Amino acid sequence: MAERAKTRQVFVCSECGQEAVRWQGRCPECQAWNTLAERTVSSRSSSTPSMGRVRSSGPLSAPVALATLDSEAYPRLDSGIGEFDRVLGGGIVPGSLVLIGGDPGIGKSTLLLQVAGRIATGDRRVLYVSGEESGHQLKLRASRLGIRGDQLYLLTETNLQGALEHADQLQPDLVVIDSIQTVYMPELQNAAGSVAQLRECTLRLMQWAKSGTVPVFVVGHVTKEGEIAGPRLLEHIVDVVLYLEGERFSSYRLLRGVKNRFGAVSEIGVFEMLGAGLTPVDNPSEIFLAERQEGAIGSAITPAVEGSRPLLLEVQALTSPAAAAMPRRVANGIDFNRLLMLTAVLTKRAGVRLSDQDVIVNVVGGLRVSEPAADLAVALAIASSHRDARLPGDLIALGEIGLSGELRSVSHLDRRLGEAERLGFTRCLLPRAALRRGRPATTIDLLPMDTLRDAMALLDPF
């Protein structure tokens, strides 16, 4: 007679999945505060081993010499969407597990349905597993996107084990799970979306994808902080983590890679949300500068490099007398701590008094710039607004700013200047140290400077 399963109470961290026998204010594993929540789990006796504890009677695989493996045996799968393949590193790798996150309604399901429709042609099959929408709802969306779906199979199922059994019978070339928070493994008593279910479902999908060399795309919801909901363990399990970003009232979407075992990280793809779905934007620099007012006060242009792509971005700044005793600092598109550092350097090293000024900085287009090469453009935009002076309309600025006010060199100078030259800019303000290895081959007039105070001489007062 089978022994009845017993239950016990444990405390599980919602960030990392660490278990503890008693509640603590801080997780002993990831050091996050107030993340331990009580859960009821079942514990079986040793005579009834649980999943994952069964020992194999023999080896499941044999060691293979690296030199004998053929890298061309499993070529990448072309999705038919250039911007999507760019972020993945050149296409979909067979057997890869890809996690796509984003705010609700940002277009995750729309993008994956478009990818599935492009791949499901000829003799290639795609299985789209939806735990949130019915087949008729998906059909309405597919009709709007112009997808016929002769080889696109829809499955409305939340039982992951049953979904994988259907996948074994269908033998698809791609599987989409929408979303990971809605599916569950039946042998676990926890509800779908719990830490245990998320971890077990993701591990099961990884094992299934690797064993059959079938790529699997998983949709993940995000929290208010913009991170994928559930334990961070999910991001460590999967091969690729992508985020679909965009402003709520903007039609442009950015697909950003934050982890990629098969390509470069921080690569981005730019899309525009239209009635027919997400359309790739081939020339994003022109899009981001389309509404720019040349010679506007508090505006500076900087060439940023996202992954392998150079982009020209407009940085806007506004300073105004503070209404409260403590002046405000608002950063949209740049790191807040970086803004605090730049305002301190402007005050101490360049003589721009900002202690009684509110400072607001915005990167136009919803992009987020994390590299220090945009420091000079941000500082010049702030100084331009504070002094009611403007920068020349044909000028771009790039360079990292040190705490002493010195300008430091940046990487990928040739690509940055090439993008600016293509869009008609004729002058570039840059650190003198960037020219130590020689002047790049460009027709742009280079203006090397040593310090931030020297660069501010280009501001034209009214």
ZAMIRO-437561 format. One line per 3 residues: number of its first residue (from 1); for each residue x, y, z of C-alpha. Coordinates in pm, 1 decimal, always signed. Example, Ala and Ser with C-alpha at 12.3 -4.5 7.8 and 13.67 -1.06 7.14 Angstrom:
1 = +1230.0 -450.0 +780.0 | +1367.0 -106.0 +714.0
***
This chain:
1 = +0.0 +0.0 +0.0 | +143.0 +331.3 -107.3 | +233.9 +562.4 +175.0
4 = +31.9 +881.1 +187.8 | +217.7 +1200.6 +111.1 | +287.2 +1425.4 +409.5
7 = +288.9 +1801.7 +401.6 | +519.2 +2047.2 +571.4 | +554.0 +2423.4 +592.2
10 = +859.5 +2597.9 +446.4 | +946.8 +2955.6 +364.7 | +1051.2 +3020.3 +3.6
13 = +1225.4 +3333.4 -126.7 | +1036.3 +3491.7 -415.7 | +1361.4 +3624.8 -565.8
16 = +1597.1 +3326.6 -571.0 | +1380.3 +3029.0 -466.3 | +1586.6 +2952.8 -154.2
19 = +1398.7 +2749.1 +109.3 | +1418.7 +2807.1 +484.7 | +1260.9 +2617.5 +774.5
22 = +1161.2 +2938.8 +955.3 | +1077.3 +3293.3 +854.9 | +1356.2 +3547.8 +838.5
25 = +1349.0 +3913.3 +746.8 | +1633.3 +3869.7 +498.8 | +1696.4 +3583.6 +259.8
28 = +2023.4 +3409.4 +357.1 | +2100.9 +3333.4 -10.1 | +2030.7 +3650.4 -213.6
31 = +2017.1 +3895.3 +82.3 | +1680.5 +4037.2 -30.5 | +1454.3 +4179.2 +238.2
34 = +1097.6 +4058.6 +312.7 | +1090.7 +3801.1 +31.8 | +1033.0 +3482.5 +233.6
37 = +675.0 +3357.0 +202.7 | +519.9 +3051.1 +363.1 | +445.9 +2756.3 +134.0
40 = +299.9 +2410.3 +185.3 | +498.4 +2132.0 +19.1 | +460.3 +1754.8 +17.1
43 = +734.4 +1523.1 +137.0 | +728.7 +1154.5 +42.6 | +914.1 +873.7 +202.0
46 = +1229.7 +730.9 +51.0 | +1028.9 +440.5 -90.5 | +837.2 +682.8 -310.2
49 = +1103.8 +904.5 -465.6 | +997.4 +1238.6 -607.2 | +1073.0 +1366.1 -951.7
52 = +1435.0 +1469.9 -984.2 | +1554.4 +1222.9 -717.9 | +1524.7 +907.4 -925.0
55 = +1870.0 +768.1 -991.3 | +1938.9 +636.5 -1335.9 | +2050.5 +279.2 -1372.7
58 = +2308.6 +382.7 -1629.2 | +2459.6 +687.3 -1799.8 | +2218.7 +891.3 -2009.5
61 = +2488.8 +1015.4 -2248.1 | +2849.6 +944.5 -2334.6 | +3145.5 +1183.6 -2355.7
64 = +3214.7 +1309.8 -2706.6 | +3537.9 +1462.6 -2833.1 | +3491.9 +1827.6 -2921.3
67 = +3674.8 +1788.8 -3252.3 | +3423.6 +1528.5 -3371.4 | +3121.5 +1756.9 -3335.1
70 = +2990.5 +1925.9 -3649.3 | +2889.8 +2286.8 -3584.0 | +2708.1 +2297.5 -3919.4
73 = +2484.9 +2002.1 -3840.9 | +2228.9 +2225.2 -3668.4 | +2219.9 +2562.4 -3848.2
76 = +2039.0 +2860.2 -3699.9 | +1674.3 +2900.2 -3786.6 | +1590.2 +3218.8 -3976.4
79 = +1279.0 +3386.9 -3833.0 | +1229.7 +3609.3 -4137.5 | +1243.2 +3923.6 -3916.3
82 = +1584.8 +4084.6 -3941.0 | +1566.3 +4288.4 -3620.6 | +1461.2 +3981.4 -3423.6
85 = +1745.1 +3769.4 -3563.1 | +1992.8 +4050.8 -3491.0 | +1914.5 +4046.6 -3118.6
88 = +1945.5 +3666.3 -3108.0 | +2291.1 +3684.5 -3265.4 | +2204.8 +3579.2 -3620.2
91 = +1902.0 +3352.8 -3587.9 | +1737.4 +3098.1 -3360.1 | +1973.8 +2832.4 -3223.9
94 = +1826.1 +2477.6 -3225.5 | +1762.8 +2348.1 -2874.3 | +1779.1 +2694.7 -2715.9
97 = +1543.3 +2818.8 -2442.3 | +1457.3 +3187.8 -2484.9 | +1274.4 +3396.3 -2223.6
100 = +1096.8 +3713.2 -2342.3 | +969.8 +3963.1 -2085.2 | +791.7 +4295.1 -2101.8
103 = +510.0 +4504.9 -1960.8 | +150.7 +4389.2 -2015.8 | +27.4 +4488.1 -2360.9
106 = +372.1 +4581.6 -2490.3 | +351.2 +4328.8 -2777.2 | +525.1 +4010.4 -2657.7
109 = +253.1 +3775.0 -2781.5 | +215.2 +3972.0 -3104.4 | +587.0 +3948.4 -3180.1
112 = +605.2 +3575.5 -3108.3 | +292.7 +3507.7 -3313.2 | +454.7 +3692.6 -3604.8
115 = +774.2 +3488.8 -3563.4 | +571.5 +3167.3 -3544.7 | +379.5 +3261.9 -3859.4
118 = +700.7 +3333.0 -4052.6 | +859.7 +3002.4 -3952.6 | +547.2 +2787.3 -4001.3
121 = +579.1 +2763.9 -4379.1 | +651.2 +2476.0 -4612.6 | +736.3 +2165.9 -4413.4
124 = +820.5 +2351.6 -4090.5 | +572.7 +2325.7 -3802.9 | +525.2 +2548.6 -3499.3
127 = +332.8 +2468.4 -3180.0 | +193.1 +2773.0 -2997.6 | +83.4 +2682.8 -2643.4
130 = -136.6 +2950.9 -2484.6 | -252.1 +2946.4 -2125.4 | -408.0 +3292.6 -2140.2
133 = -606.4 +3310.8 -2465.8 | -844.1 +3077.2 -2643.7 | -790.2 +2949.8 -2995.1
136 = -1054.9 +3187.3 -3133.7 | -882.9 +3486.8 -2972.8 | -550.8 +3384.6 -3123.1
139 = -720.4 +3337.7 -3459.1 | -851.9 +3696.8 -3448.6 | -502.8 +3827.1 -3378.9
142 = -348.8 +3610.2 -3649.7 | -604.1 +3738.7 -3903.1 | -515.1 +4097.8 -3812.8
145 = -146.2 +4015.6 -3863.3 | -211.1 +3845.1 -4197.0 | -102.4 +3499.7 -4076.3
148 = -267.8 +3201.9 -4246.6 | -115.1 +2941.8 -4020.0 | -128.1 +2626.5 -4232.7
151 = +159.0 +2478.0 -4030.3 | +93.9 +2681.7 -3712.7 | -78.3 +2466.5 -3448.5
154 = -251.6 +2627.3 -3149.6 | -290.0 +2451.1 -2816.3 | -481.3 +2609.4 -2528.6
157 = -339.1 +2416.5 -2234.9 | -196.5 +2496.1 -1892.5 | -79.3 +2144.2 -1808.2
160 = +281.3 +2154.8 -1924.7 | +324.9 +1777.7 -1917.7 | +26.6 +1735.2 -2150.5
163 = +153.2 +2011.8 -2377.8 | +492.6 +1843.2 -2413.6 | +323.5 +1512.9 -2495.0
166 = +140.7 +1686.7 -2781.0 | +473.5 +1837.0 -2889.4 | +633.6 +1491.2 -2896.7
169 = +359.0 +1371.7 -3131.6 | +364.4 +1680.5 -3355.1 | +746.2 +1705.8 -3382.7
172 = +748.4 +2085.8 -3436.9 | +1043.2 +2301.0 -3540.0 | +957.0 +2563.5 -3276.6
175 = +751.3 +2573.8 -2955.6 | +608.8 +2888.4 -2793.0 | +483.3 +2890.1 -2431.1
178 = +261.4 +3189.7 -2350.9 | +318.1 +3230.2 -2062.6 | +541.1 +3055.2 -1808.1
181 = +330.4 +3193.1 -1519.6 | +18.0 +3009.5 -1639.7 | +151.2 +2655.0 -1691.7
184 = +206.6 +2395.6 -1421.4 | +342.0 +2046.6 -1363.2 | +68.0 +1815.6 -1228.4
187 = +293.4 +1629.2 -984.0 | +347.3 +1949.9 -782.1 | +76.4 +2066.3 -543.6
190 = +171.3 +2434.0 -575.2 | -41.6 +2670.0 -781.3 | +67.7 +2785.6 -1125.2
193 = +297.6 +3085.9 -1100.6 | +447.5 +2984.6 -766.6 | +821.7 +2964.2 -720.4
196 = +824.3 +2584.5 -725.7 | +611.9 +2564.0 -1041.4 | +812.8 +2828.4 -1225.3
199 = +1140.4 +2656.2 -1146.8 | +1018.1 +2305.9 -1228.7 | +843.5 +2409.6 -1552.4
202 = +1148.3 +2598.6 -1674.6 | +1380.0 +2307.4 -1598.6 | +1143.5 +2068.0 -1775.1
205 = +1132.2 +2290.2 -2083.0 | +1510.8 +2316.6 -2085.5 | +1549.6 +1938.3 -2073.2
208 = +1292.8 +1889.7 -2347.9 | +1450.7 +2153.5 -2575.7 | +1804.1 +2017.0 -2535.3
211 = +1705.2 +1654.4 -2587.0 | +1520.2 +1721.6 -2911.8 | +1721.2 +2024.3 -3038.4
214 = +1391.4 +2213.6 -3072.5 | +1401.4 +2584.6 -2979.3 | +1148.5 +2696.6 -2716.9
217 = +1030.6 +3054.1 -2660.0 | +879.2 +3137.3 -2321.9 | +684.6 +3454.0 -2238.6
220 = +738.4 +3595.3 -1888.6 | +548.2 +3872.6 -1715.1 | +740.2 +4150.5 -1542.4
223 = +704.4 +4313.6 -1201.9 | +653.3 +4682.9 -1125.1 | +1031.4 +4717.0 -1105.9
226 = +1057.9 +4596.6 -1467.8 | +1208.9 +4255.9 -1388.8 | +1069.4 +3920.3 -1495.2
229 = +826.7 +3796.9 -1230.7 | +934.9 +3495.4 -1029.8 | +1275.1 +3390.5 -899.5
232 = +1585.1 +3521.7 -1072.4 | +1673.6 +3155.6 -1110.7 | +1472.0 +3154.8 -1434.6
235 = +1718.6 +3391.2 -1597.9 | +2005.9 +3161.5 -1499.3 | +1838.4 +2852.5 -1643.6
238 = +1746.2 +2984.7 -1988.8 | +1992.6 +3049.0 -2269.4 | +1866.0 +3389.7 -2381.2
241 = +1677.7 +3665.7 -2196.4 | +1508.9 +3936.3 -2404.1 | +1311.2 +4239.3 -2288.8
244 = +1054.3 +4417.3 -2504.0 | +1052.1 +4781.6 -2396.1 | +864.3 +5093.5 -2497.1
247 = +674.3 +5394.4 -2371.9 | +303.1 +5346.0 -2312.2 | +200.7 +5619.8 -2557.4
250 = +474.6 +5559.0 -2813.2 | +444.2 +5333.8 -3115.5 | +810.3 +5227.2 -3103.4
253 = +931.0 +4913.4 -2926.7 | +1284.3 +4806.9 -2838.0 | +1379.9 +4440.4 -2811.9
256 = +1686.8 +4427.5 -2589.6 | +1904.8 +4126.6 -2516.1 | +2032.3 +4114.9 -2157.5
259 = +2166.1 +3758.8 -2170.3 | +2270.4 +3556.7 -2473.5 | +2483.0 +3244.5 -2472.5
262 = +2499.8 +3250.2 -2852.4 | +2559.4 +3618.8 -2929.6 | +2636.2 +3964.5 -2798.8
265 = +2445.7 +4106.4 -2503.3 | +2292.9 +4457.2 -2504.6 | +2199.5 +4410.9 -2871.4
268 = +1874.3 +4585.8 -2958.8 | +1612.0 +4559.6 -3230.0 | +1378.5 +4849.8 -3307.8
271 = +1015.7 +4793.5 -3406.8 | +714.6 +5012.6 -3473.2 | +372.2 +4898.0 -3358.1
274 = +129.4 +4932.6 -3648.8 | -208.1 +4784.9 -3729.7 | -39.8 +4490.4 -3900.2
277 = +179.8 +4415.2 -3598.1 | +538.8 +4497.7 -3509.5 | +727.5 +4628.4 -3813.8
280 = +1111.9 +4637.7 -3807.4 | +1272.4 +4982.0 -3826.8 | +1576.0 +4966.4 -4053.9
283 = +1709.0 +5315.6 -3977.1 | +1633.0 +5397.5 -3611.8 | +1866.3 +5699.1 -3592.8
286 = +1650.3 +5892.8 -3837.2 | +1339.6 +5795.6 -3640.3 | +1477.2 +5919.6 -3308.9
289 = +1591.4 +6249.6 -3462.9 | +1285.1 +6303.9 -3684.1 | +1118.8 +6562.5 -3455.4
292 = +1437.0 +6730.2 -3337.2 | +1449.0 +7110.6 -3346.1 | +1793.6 +7207.7 -3468.5
295 = +1967.5 +7448.1 -3233.6 | +1719.8 +7402.9 -2947.6 | +1832.8 +7508.6 -2601.2
298 = +1909.6 +7217.1 -2369.6 | +1955.5 +6967.9 -2652.2 | +2263.0 +6765.7 -2750.5
301 = +2320.5 +6478.1 -2994.6 | +2535.0 +6180.6 -2900.5 | +2624.3 +5863.1 -3093.5
304 = +2557.4 +5564.6 -2867.5 | +2647.3 +5204.6 -2942.2 | +2390.6 +4941.4 -2847.0
307 = +2540.6 +4598.1 -2905.7 | +2688.3 +4621.3 -3255.8 | +2465.6 +4906.6 -3375.1
310 = +2548.3 +5278.5 -3352.9 | +2251.0 +5507.2 -3283.3 | +2225.9 +5884.2 -3282.4
313 = +2021.0 +5998.1 -2984.0 | +1896.3 +6334.0 -2867.8 | +1954.4 +6417.5 -2501.2
316 = +1733.8 +6693.1 -2362.5 | +1782.6 +6874.5 -2032.8 | +1584.6 +7136.3 -1843.9
319 = +1692.8 +7337.7 -1542.0 | +1462.1 +7561.1 -1340.5 | +1475.8 +7729.6 -997.2
322 = +1385.2 +7481.6 -725.7 | +1052.7 +7544.7 -554.2 | +1157.3 +7344.1 -247.6
325 = +1462.7 +7353.4 -26.2 | +1587.5 +7028.1 -177.2 | +1627.5 +7055.5 -557.5
328 = +1496.2 +6764.1 -763.7 | +1686.8 +6543.3 -1005.0 | +1486.1 +6351.3 -1265.8
331 = +1653.2 +6104.5 -1503.9 | +1461.7 +5944.4 -1791.7 | +1678.7 +5718.1 -2004.1
334 = +2001.9 +5754.6 -1803.9 | +2117.4 +5623.6 -1468.6 | +2003.9 +5842.7 -1179.5
337 = +2335.3 +5813.5 -995.0 | +2517.5 +5909.5 -1313.3 | +2308.1 +6226.1 -1330.5
340 = +2399.5 +6312.4 -971.5 | +2768.4 +6271.4 -1053.2 | +2747.0 +6489.4 -1364.8
343 = +2564.8 +6769.8 -1183.1 | +2831.3 +6761.0 -910.5 | +3113.0 +6781.1 -1167.1
346 = +2938.1 +7067.1 -1348.0 | +2907.3 +7260.4 -1022.0 | +3256.7 +7191.4 -888.0
349 = +3472.9 +7178.2 -1202.4 | +3286.9 +7381.8 -1465.5 | +3135.4 +7662.5 -1257.6
352 = +2770.6 +7578.7 -1337.0 | +2576.8 +7650.1 -1016.3 | +2306.2 +7383.6 -984.8
355 = +2259.8 +7364.6 -607.0 | +1934.5 +7564.8 -627.5 | +1814.5 +7423.0 -960.5
358 = +1584.4 +7135.2 -1049.0 | +1750.5 +6927.6 -1322.1 | +1549.2 +6707.2 -1558.7
361 = +1721.3 +6492.0 -1823.8 | +1541.9 +6289.5 -2091.0 | +1661.2 +6066.2 -2374.5
364 = +1417.3 +6111.7 -2663.1 | +1247.8 +5801.4 -2800.8 | +1228.4 +5593.9 -2483.7
367 = +1580.5 +5454.3 -2516.4 | +1793.3 +5393.1 -2209.8 | +2163.3 +5477.0 -2238.9
370 = +2391.0 +5300.3 -1992.7 | +2735.1 +5363.0 -2141.4 | +2947.9 +5654.1 -2007.9
373 = +3014.7 +5778.6 -2362.3 | +2697.7 +5990.5 -2331.3 | +2833.5 +6185.5 -2031.7
376 = +2954.2 +6481.3 -2237.9 | +2624.3 +6520.4 -2422.0 | +2427.2 +6507.6 -2095.1
379 = +2653.0 +6764.8 -1929.5 | +2639.8 +7000.1 -2229.5 | +2259.9 +6973.3 -2246.9
382 = +2233.9 +7067.9 -1877.3 | +2476.5 +7359.2 -1918.8 | +2291.2 +7472.4 -2232.0
385 = +1960.6 +7490.7 -2046.1 | +2109.7 +7661.7 -1741.3 | +2288.8 +7931.8 -1943.1
388 = +2017.3 +7974.6 -2208.7 | +2277.4 +7893.0 -2471.5 | +2265.1 +7641.3 -2752.7
391 = +2498.4 +7400.9 -2924.5 | +2558.9 +7413.1 -3301.6 | +2299.6 +7210.6 -3489.9
394 = +2560.8 +7011.2 -3686.6 | +2754.7 +6903.2 -3375.9 | +2763.9 +6568.6 -3196.7
397 = +2928.8 +6517.0 -2857.7 | +3075.5 +6202.4 -2706.0 | +3307.0 +6124.2 -2419.2
400 = +3320.7 +6002.5 -2062.0 | +3361.5 +6262.8 -1786.8 | +3584.5 +6196.8 -1485.5
403 = +3542.5 +6341.2 -1137.4 | +3815.2 +6597.7 -1208.1 | +3625.5 +6725.1 -1511.4
406 = +3859.4 +6555.4 -1759.7 | +3731.5 +6394.5 -2078.1 | +3812.2 +6027.4 -2128.4
409 = +3816.3 +5830.0 -2452.0 | +3542.6 +5590.6 -2564.8 | +3536.4 +5275.3 -2776.6
412 = +3401.5 +5213.8 -3128.8 | +3487.3 +5566.3 -3244.0 | +3485.6 +5473.4 -3613.3
415 = +3133.4 +5333.0 -3603.3 | +2999.2 +5630.4 -3409.0 | +3148.6 +5881.7 -3652.3
418 = +3032.9 +5679.9 -3952.7 | +2669.6 +5691.9 -3837.3 | +2692.2 +6066.8 -3769.4
421 = +2850.1 +6130.4 -4109.3 | +2575.6 +5931.6 -4281.3 | +2310.1 +6154.4 -4125.2
424 = +2479.5 +6480.0 -4223.7 | +2657.3 +6595.3 -3907.8 | +2980.0 +6782.0 -3980.1
427 = +3145.0 +6839.1 -3639.7 | +3225.9 +6613.7 -3345.4 | +3326.4 +6719.2 -2995.3
430 = +3532.5 +6439.8 -2840.5 | +3813.8 +6376.7 -2587.8 | +4166.1 +6445.6 -2707.2
433 = +4269.4 +6109.2 -2565.7 | +4050.3 +5935.5 -2825.2 | +4294.5 +6046.0 -3099.8
436 = +4607.1 +5897.0 -2946.4 | +4581.9 +5593.9 -3172.7 | +4544.3 +5811.7 -3479.9
439 = +4268.2 +6007.4 -3647.1 | +3983.3 +5797.7 -3784.9 | +3901.1 +5805.1 -4154.6
442 = +3609.9 +6049.1 -4163.8 | +3511.7 +6378.7 -4323.8 | +3369.7 +6509.2 -3995.5
445 = +3561.4 +6799.0 -3841.9 | +3698.5 +6667.7 -3511.1 | +3714.4 +6905.2 -3213.4
448 = +3933.1 +6741.5 -2944.7 | +3905.9 +6878.9 -2589.5 | +4079.3 +6797.4 -2261.8
451 = +3824.4 +6907.6 -2002.0 | +3454.1 +6972.8 -1966.9 | +3519.4 +7344.0 -1910.4
454 = +3695.5 +7362.6 -2248.9 | +3404.5 +7188.9 -2422.7 | +3153.2 +7435.9 -2280.3
457 = +3317.8 +7712.8 -2482.6 | +3114.8 +7591.5 -2781.1 | +2787.9 +7706.1 -2622.5
460 = +2647.4 +7999.6 -2819.1 | +2471.4 +8253.6 -2592.4 | +2185.8 +8462.6 -2728.9
***
